[in-house]
Amino acid sequence: MKADTLLTGGTVIAMDAQRQVIEAGAVAVRDGRIAAVGRASELEAQIDADRVIDVTGHVVFPGLIDVHAHAGHALIRTMGMHAGDRWEEICGEVYTQASPPEFWFAEARLAALERLRFGVTTGVSLLGGGDTIMRSDTPEHAAAHCRGVAEVGTRSVVAIGPTRAPHPRTYAEWVGETQRCYDVGFEQQMQTCRAVVEDLHDSHDGRLRIAMLYPVLRDEHERDMAPEDYDTACTQVRIVRDYAREKGLIFTQDGHWRGSVRRAEKLGLLGPDALLSHCIDLHEDEIDLIARTGTKVAHNPSANASIAGRCPAVELVAAGATVALGSDATAPDRSGDMFRHMQQAMHYHRRHFRDADVLPIGEVLGMCTIEAAGALGLEDRIGSLEPGKAADIVTLDLRRAHLAPPVMPVHRLVCFANGNDVSNVMVGGEMVLEDGAPTRVDVAAIVAEATEQAATMTRRIGGNGDLELPADFWGGKGPKP
């Protein structure tokens, strides 16, 4: 058999249905897809590869998948994080008032580079953040983001949608240092979304996909909004949901908790193509609703929402639901390192049940590989090392002090590794990280551009004070009453 590349000698963790772990294994790649998986001694004899890469001492596993994160946040992380709701205020101001296309391009390259370095080959990125603020006034911002991700070479599912009613929402653009504000209504936001879908869905060799989003409707919205505004929001979310179904897109929402899944079910939002984030403090009937409708859950164990309440991920899995891991990166204190979030997930649920056997190691690895692929409707393309699937492959060096000796490799991978242990990353058969270095882009140039855009954004919102250490940074306060 002819192949383009043969990765040989490493321990292969296939994440296939049999959960094969092949010591001294090999993976062959041809035309961007996995051609064969097996023992190195057998494949080396059978396959004539243009390039043979010796990965002895490494583990070889599917590219990690992050099912919930935010575009834009990489240039805002840590700003104002100690000042109550200031972080959310900054998000709202920046994503409507101080983020031109150049901001989204620079941030996308930086965030994609972070993911790449950590072995995350596919990630969901909401085009904005806070509870409702999406950059959906014009298509240029989404296009700039997608162009930045494409340059780095990873895969991305970019979620875009309108802001929550009422409308209009005030946005702004900058010409030099002059700001021009303008109002944007729901119809214009939907026009933006349609244009983004038509131009960018399944683009860049299929590496970029678009998802639709509408902010979660919870009890407080019905209680606090004017009745006509709440009714309008219900109408709008159905329009967005129907459009996602029409186009075959994932529909996602950020911030479900305490009854909002019941509300989503009444609005007709649930289903196998729906991905609900956080899902804390669910009622028992909501767990059943999610499992029965095939709705998927993005569990973010390191997020602030997981401090405010608990996502019953263990119970959801027991009920038959698909639960995948998200980083909620990088807002405001967490990175895109999925190793960190796997470890956090295990400790989070084991502490709750006071049982060290809850959420087994292999199960949590599945939550950011094959189960995560299922959450995105991509389980036939990515998420495991099987012939015919896209060659999204990561190798990680076990020959490090915190991972040695190289025994029990799956345990070492999940419990002790971090993103900086990743050695090589292949996406669609292309080596986009080799020996720890990106092959497509200049790291220093990306960091310099991101630094410049962050400084411009900070100046425009008058945010230099948000970069200072707070008075209680070194302690002195007890927990909030």
C-alpha positions in Angstrom: 0.0 0.0 0.0 1.2 3.5 -0.9 0.9 6.2 1.8 2.0 9.8 2.2 3.0 9.5 5.8 3.6 6.7 8.3 3.8 7.6 12.0 5.4 4.6 13.6 6.7 3.3 16.9 4.4 5.2 19.3 1.6 4.0 21.5 -1.6 4.4 19.5 -4.7 5.3 21.4 -7.3 4.9 18.7 -10.6 5.9 20.5 -12.4 3.6 18.2 -15.4 1.4 19.3 -13.0 -1.2 20.7 -10.9 1.5 22.4 -7.7 -0.1 21.0 -4.4 0.8 22.7 -1.6 -0.4 20.5 1.9 -0.4 21.9 4.6 0.0 19.2 1.8 1.0 16.9 1.6 2.9 13.6 -0.8 5.1 11.6 -0.6 5.5 7.9 -2.0 8.6 6.1 -3.0 8.9 2.5 -4.7 11.9 0.7 -5.6 13.5 4.0 -7.2 10.5 5.5 -6.2 7.6 7.8 -5.3 4.7 5.6 -4.4 2.1 8.2 -3.9 1.7 12.0 -2.0 -1.3 13.5 1.2 -2.6 14.8 4.4 -0.9 13.6 6.0 -4.2 12.6 3.1 -5.1 10.4 2.5 -1.7 8.8 6.1 -1.0 8.1 6.3 -4.2 6.1 3.0 -3.5 4.2 3.2 0.3 3.5 5.5 2.3 1.2 5.3 5.8 2.6 6.8 8.9 1.2 7.7 10.0 4.7 8.2 7.9 7.8 8.2 9.6 11.2 9.6 7.7 14.1 7.4 8.6 17.2 8.9 6.0 19.5 8.4 7.2 23.1 5.3 9.2 22.1 1.6 8.5 22.4 -0.5 8.9 19.2 -4.1 9.9 19.6 -6.9 11.7 17.8 -6.9 15.5 17.7 -8.6 17.0 20.7 -11.9 18.7 20.3 -13.1 21.7 22.4 -16.9 22.1 22.1 -17.3 25.5 23.7 -15.1 28.6 23.6 -15.3 32.2 22.6 -13.7 34.2 19.8 -12.4 37.5 21.0 -11.6 36.5 24.5 -7.9 35.8 23.8 -7.3 39.5 23.7 -9.3 40.3 26.8 -8.4 37.5 29.2 -7.8 38.6 32.8 -9.0 42.2 32.1 -11.1 43.5 35.0 -11.6 40.0 36.3 -11.5 41.0 40.0 -14.1 43.8 39.7 -17.4 42.2 39.9 -19.2 42.2 36.6 -16.5 44.3 34.9 -15.3 41.3 32.8 -18.8 41.0 31.3 -19.0 44.7 30.8 -15.7 44.7 28.9 -16.9 41.9 26.6 -20.1 43.8 25.8 -18.2 47.0 25.1 -15.4 45.5 23.0 -17.5 43.2 20.9 -19.9 46.0 19.9 -17.8 49.1 20.1 -14.1 48.4 19.8 -13.4 45.3 17.7 -12.9 46.0 14.0 -12.1 43.1 11.6 -8.4 43.5 12.3 -9.1 42.7 16.0 -11.0 39.5 15.0 -8.2 38.4 12.6 -5.4 38.9 15.2 -7.4 37.2 18.0 -8.3 34.3 15.8 -4.7 33.6 14.8 -3.6 33.8 18.4 -6.4 31.6 19.7 -5.9 29.0 16.9 -2.2 29.0 17.6 -2.9 28.3 21.3 -5.2 25.4 20.3 -2.7 24.0 17.9 0.1 24.1 20.4 -2.2 22.2 22.8 -3.2 19.5 20.4 -6.7 20.9 19.8 -7.5 20.3 16.2 -11.2 21.3 16.3 -12.9 23.9 18.4 -16.2 25.7 18.7 -15.8 29.5 18.9 -18.7 31.8 19.6 -18.1 35.0 17.7 -18.3 37.1 20.9 -19.2 36.6 24.5 -20.9 37.8 27.6 -24.5 36.6 27.9 -25.7 38.0 24.6 -23.1 40.0 22.6 -22.3 38.5 19.2 -20.4 40.5 16.5 -23.3 40.0 14.0 -23.7 43.5 12.7 -21.8 42.9 9.4 -20.2 39.7 7.9 -16.7 41.2 7.8 -15.9 40.3 11.4 -16.7 36.6 11.0 -14.8 36.6 7.7 -11.7 38.0 9.4 -12.0 35.5 12.2 -12.3 32.6 9.8 -9.4 33.9 7.7 -7.2 33.9 10.8 -8.0 30.4 11.8 -7.5 29.1 8.3 -4.0 30.5 8.2 -3.0 28.5 11.3 -4.5 25.4 9.9 -6.9 24.1 12.6 -10.6 23.3 12.3 -13.2 25.5 13.7 -17.0 25.6 14.2 -17.8 29.3 14.3 -21.1 30.1 16.1 -22.9 33.4 15.1 -26.3 34.7 15.8 -28.4 37.7 16.8 -28.3 39.4 20.2 -31.2 38.8 22.6 -34.3 41.0 22.1 -35.0 43.9 22.5 -33.5 45.5 19.5 -31.9 47.6 18.1 -28.4 47.0 19.5 -25.8 49.8 19.1 -22.6 48.8 17.4 -19.6 51.0 16.3 -16.8 51.1 13.7 -13.6 53.1 13.8 -12.1 55.2 11.0 -8.6 56.0 12.4 -9.4 57.2 15.9 -13.0 58.4 15.1 -15.8 56.2 16.2 -19.1 55.9 14.3 -22.0 54.3 16.1 -25.0 52.8 14.4 -28.1 50.8 15.4 -28.6 47.2 14.3 -31.9 45.3 14.4 -32.7 41.6 14.4 -33.3 41.5 10.6 -29.8 42.9 9.8 -28.2 40.5 12.3 -30.0 37.6 10.5 -28.8 38.9 7.1 -25.3 38.9 8.5 -25.7 35.3 9.7 -27.1 34.2 6.3 -24.2 35.8 4.5 -21.7 34.1 6.8 -23.3 30.7 6.3 -23.4 31.1 2.5 -19.8 32.3 2.2 -18.0 30.3 5.0 -19.8 27.1 6.0 -17.7 24.1 5.0 -15.1 26.4 3.6 -11.3 26.2 3.5 -11.1 22.5 2.6 -13.9 21.8 5.0 -12.0 23.0 8.0 -14.4 25.8 8.8 -18.0 25.3 9.6 -20.7 27.7 10.8 -23.2 27.1 13.7 -26.2 29.2 14.7 -26.8 30.7 18.1 -29.4 32.6 20.0 -29.0 33.6 23.7 -30.6 31.4 26.3 -34.0 32.4 27.6 -34.3 31.8 31.3 -36.8 32.5 34.1 -35.3 36.0 34.8 -35.9 37.1 31.2 -39.6 36.3 31.3 -39.7 38.0 34.7 -37.7 41.1 34.0 -38.3 41.8 30.3 -41.4 43.7 29.1 -43.9 41.0 28.0 -43.8 42.1 24.3 -39.9 41.9 24.4 -40.0 38.4 25.8 -42.6 37.3 23.2 -40.4 38.8 20.5 -37.3 36.9 21.8 -39.3 33.7 21.7 -40.3 34.4 18.1 -36.7 35.2 17.2 -35.2 32.1 18.7 -37.6 30.0 16.7 -36.5 31.8 13.5 -32.9 31.1 14.3 -33.6 27.5 15.2 -35.6 26.9 12.0 -32.8 28.4 9.9 -30.2 26.1 11.5 -32.4 23.1 10.7 -33.0 24.3 7.2 -29.2 24.6 6.6 -28.2 21.5 8.5 -26.2 23.5 11.0 -25.5 23.0 14.7 -27.7 25.2 16.9 -25.9 26.1 20.2 -26.7 28.2 23.3 -24.5 29.4 26.0 -25.6 29.3 29.6 -28.4 26.8 30.4 -29.3 26.4 34.0 -32.1 25.8 36.5 -35.1 25.3 34.3 -34.0 26.8 31.0 -33.9 23.4 29.3 -37.6 23.0 30.1 -38.2 26.3 28.5 -36.0 25.3 25.4 -38.1 22.2 25.0 -41.3 24.2 25.0 -39.9 26.5 22.4 -38.9 23.5 20.2 -35.2 24.0 20.4 -34.0 20.6 21.5 -32.8 17.8 19.2 -29.7 15.9 18.0 -28.3 19.0 16.3 -28.6 21.2 19.4 -25.6 21.8 21.7 -26.4 23.3 25.1 -23.5 24.8 27.1 -23.0 24.7 30.9 -26.3 23.0 31.9 -25.8 23.6 35.6 -28.3 22.6 38.3 -30.6 20.8 35.9 -33.8 19.3 37.2 -34.2 15.5 36.8 -36.8 15.9 34.1 -34.3 18.1 32.2 -31.7 15.3 32.2 -34.4 13.0 30.8 -35.4 15.7 28.2 -31.8 16.0 27.0 -31.3 12.3 26.7 -34.6 11.5 25.1 -34.3 14.2 22.4 -30.6 13.4 21.6 -29.6 16.9 22.6 -25.9 17.4 23.2 -24.2 19.0 26.3 -21.0 21.1 26.4 -19.7 20.7 29.9 -17.2 23.3 30.9 -15.8 22.1 34.3 -13.3 25.0 34.6 -15.8 27.8 33.9 -17.3 30.2 36.5 -20.7 28.6 35.8 -19.4 25.4 37.2 -18.6 27.3 40.4 -22.1 28.8 40.6 -23.7 25.4 40.0 -23.0 21.8 38.9 -23.4 20.3 35.5 -24.7 16.7 36.2 -22.5 15.3 33.5 -22.2 11.9 35.1 -25.9 11.6 35.5 -26.4 12.8 31.9 -24.1 10.1 30.5 -25.8 7.5 32.6 -29.1 8.6 31.1 -27.7 8.1 27.6 -26.9 11.7 26.7 -23.8 12.8 24.8 -21.6 15.1 27.0 -18.5 16.7 25.6 -15.9 19.0 27.2 -15.4 22.6 26.5 -12.8 25.0 27.8 -14.9 28.2 27.8 -11.6 29.7 26.9 -10.2 32.2 27.6 -12.7 33.8 29.9 -11.2 35.2 32.0 -8.8 32.8 33.8 -8.7 29.6 31.7 -6.7 28.5 28.7 -7.6 26.2 25.8 -5.5 23.4 27.3 -7.9 20.5 27.2 -5.6 18.4 29.4 -6.3 20.9 32.2 -10.0 20.6 31.6 -10.0 16.8 31.5 -8.2 16.8 34.9 -10.6 19.4 36.3 -13.6 17.4 35.2 -12.5 14.3 37.0 -11.8 16.1 40.2 -15.0 18.2 39.9 -17.3 15.2 39.8 -15.3 13.0 42.1 -15.4 15.6 44.8 -19.2 15.9 44.4 -19.8 12.2 44.8 -16.8 11.8 47.1 -15.8 8.8 45.0 -12.5 8.6 43.2 -13.8 6.1 40.7 -16.4 8.5 39.2 -15.8 9.6 35.6 -13.1 7.1 34.6 -10.0 8.3 32.8 -10.9 6.8 29.5 -14.4 8.2 29.6 -13.1 11.7 30.1 -10.7 11.3 27.2 -13.7 10.3 25.1 -15.4 13.6 26.1 -12.9 15.6 24.1 -12.4 13.1 21.2 -15.0 10.8 19.9 -17.9 12.0 22.1 -17.0 15.6 21.2 -17.1 14.7 17.5 -20.6 13.3 18.1 -21.7 16.5 19.8 -20.8 18.3 16.6 -22.3 15.8 14.3 -18.9 15.0 13.0 -18.3 11.5 14.4 -18.0 10.0 10.9 -15.2 12.4 10.1 -13.0 13.0 13.2 -12.7 12.0 16.8 -10.9 8.6 16.4 -8.1 7.0 14.5 -9.9 4.8 12.1 -9.4 4.1 8.3 -11.4 6.6 6.2 -11.5 9.4 8.8 -9.7 12.6 8.4 -6.1 12.4 9.5 -6.4 14.7 12.6 -3.6 13.2 14.7 -1.6 14.3 17.7 1.6 13.0 19.2 2.7 13.7 22.7 6.2 13.1 24.1 6.2 10.8 27.1 9.9 11.2 27.6 9.6 14.0 30.2 10.2 14.0 33.9 6.5 14.5 34.8 5.4 11.7 32.4 8.2 9.2 32.9 8.6 6.3 33.1 6.6 5.7 29.9 4.2 3.0 31.3 0.4 3.1 31.5 0.3 5.7 28.7 -3.4 6.5 28.7 -3.2 7.3 32.4 -0.1 9.5 31.9 -1.7 11.2 29.0 -4.9 12.3 30.8 -3.7 12.7 34.4 -0.3 14.2 34.0 0.2 15.7 30.5 -0.3 19.3 29.6 -0.7 21.0 26.2 3.0 21.9 26.0 3.9 18.2 25.9 2.4 17.9 22.4 5.1 17.3 19.8 3.3 17.0 16.5 -0.2 17.9 15.2 -1.6 16.8 11.8 -4.9 18.2 10.5 -6.3 16.6 7.4 -3.0 14.9 6.7 -1.0 18.1 6.9 1.6 18.5 9.6 0.7 21.9 11.0 2.8 21.5 14.2 6.2 19.7 13.9 8.5 19.1 16.9 6.5 21.7 18.8 6.8 24.4 16.1 3.9 25.6 13.8 4.7 24.9 10.1 2.4 27.5 8.5 2.8 30.7 10.6 5.3 32.9 12.4 4.6 32.8 16.2 6.4 36.0 16.9 4.4 37.9 14.2 1.1 36.5 15.5 2.0 37.5 19.1 3.1 41.0 18.0 0.0 41.7 16.0 -2.2 40.4 18.8 -0.4 42.6 21.3 -0.9 45.7 19.1 -4.6 45.0 18.6 -5.1 44.4 22.3 -3.4 47.7 23.1 -5.6 49.6 20.6 -8.7 48.0 22.0 -7.7 48.8 25.6 -7.1 52.4 24.7 -10.4 52.8 22.9 -12.4 51.6 25.9 -10.3 53.4 28.4 -9.4 50.1 30.0 -5.8 50.6 31.3 -7.2 50.6 34.8 -8.6 47.1 34.2 -5.0 45.8 33.8 -3.9 46.8 37.3 -3.6 44.5 40.3 -6.6 45.0 42.6 -6.1 46.0 46.2 -7.0 42.6 47.5 -4.9 40.7 44.9 -2.6 39.2 47.6 -5.5 38.2 49.8 -7.2 39.6 52.9 -10.8 38.9 52.1 -12.8 35.9 53.0 -15.5 34.3 50.9 -18.5 36.3 49.9 -21.4 35.9 52.3 
